[in-house]
Amino acid sequence: MKLIRQLMIPAVAAFCLTFTACKKSDEEKADTAESEDTSEEVKEEPKPRGEEFELAAKLPESKRVEQQIRIEKQIDVSVAGKALPPQHHNVTFDFAHDLGVPGDEGIQEIQTELVGKTYEFTAGAANWSFDSAQERKLDGKNPVFMDLRKAVGGKIKYDAKSEGGAVTLAPTPAFQKSYQAFVKKATRSVQPASRSILSQLYSTHAIAKMLLIPNGLPDKPVAEGDTWTASKLDQTPGGVLQAETTYAFEGWSEREGRKVAVLAMNTIYKKPAPRGEHAGGGEETGGSEGAGMESDPDGGGGGGDMDGDEGGEEGDGDGEGGKSKESAKPAKPEFGPGELGKASGKIYFDAESGLIVEMVDNQKFQISASFRNQPRVTTTRVKYLTKIRAIKDHPVAK
């Protein structure tokens, strides 16, 4: 027994030493892991916010602002899996905005005149182009040209107010009267072939984009990387849809000698809520809905694709120009549930003048419907560009 006890003592001691070493090793591993976790947490700490800037919109006084808006649209239609010739609609508007001096209440009178317009259309073998700068006698026999000319020289008079870093329309009866007079001039006695085009060019939401009302800017100072959101109704190839936009301040750049703030924007388009339940209700159109420009999300503003009134260019694929060598497979949906379109682009804001001097917005919509009892998929891509060409002293009244 004495021999056994003598043998057990070293064994127990060895076990205790081994257990202690294992425990110490486990503790060291835990300490190392905790140290690594702490190191990772330090790496994930957000960067300190940079300098904040107030991107405040305002209107210059007693100036003439010359602006160009260009809309480039491509429409791809597939009927029963058969692709039709793609259509291209490119329209350019040239505007002159005459700004007065703000009155006692800060209300500033503005007159926007459409001084020029071009329109280019192609679909398969069919194509034509219009330029309001050319002599009328050169228009030829195209009935659409006469109707496109009618709006040139048309003017819209309205009041705006720069306050709190934003520019809004002042709701006045004179504005509504002016808008109605412009639309009447632009659409009086038009040919059937022009109705689809004009219904979109001069809808209430399209007119709102023609007015000199900067929108999309943040309502508080922002630092590089900050984001904000906005909601509005917008005229699209799928009719009037609800646009949910996220903006981000990317920093500063230079455009044609101007220091500009660069804002990125990403938009998702969905069906609008029933009347009276709109989220945002047109807040980014400069308050156009509140100024008497009636909103019609049910399509009264002339929705549609502008793709069926160009002298039968669309057809059903069986007529002249209906054959297509392109793939007959319709484009795959790229949108989530309830989404009818998406867009992304950039805004270039000149803080000195208080105006958005340039903007580009690339949009894509895909609408599934039925055409002559056959499935139809319409994919529309729109590139919307706006640019201020000059800011001059107001011309002296004669």
Secondary structure, 3 states (H helix, E strand, C coil): CHHHHHHHHHHHHHHHHHHHHHHHHHHHHHHHHHHHHHHHHHHCCCCCCCCCECCCCCCCCCEEEEEEEEEEEEEEEEECCEECCCEEEEEEEEEEEEECCCCCCCEEEEEEEEEEEEEEEEECCEEEEEECCCCHHHHCCCHHHHHHHCCCCCEEEEEEEEECCEEEEECCHHHHHHHHHHHHHHHCCCCHHHHHHHHHHCCHHHHHHHCCCCCCCCCCCECCCCEEEEEEEEEECCEEEEEEEEEEEEEEEEECCEEEEEEEEEEEEECCCCCCCCCCCCHHHCCCHHHCCCCCCCCCCCCCCCCCCCCCCCCCCCCCCCCCCCCCCCCCCCCCCCEEEEEEEEEEEECCCCEEEEEEEEEEEEEEEEECCEEEEEEEEEEEEEEEEEEEECCCCC
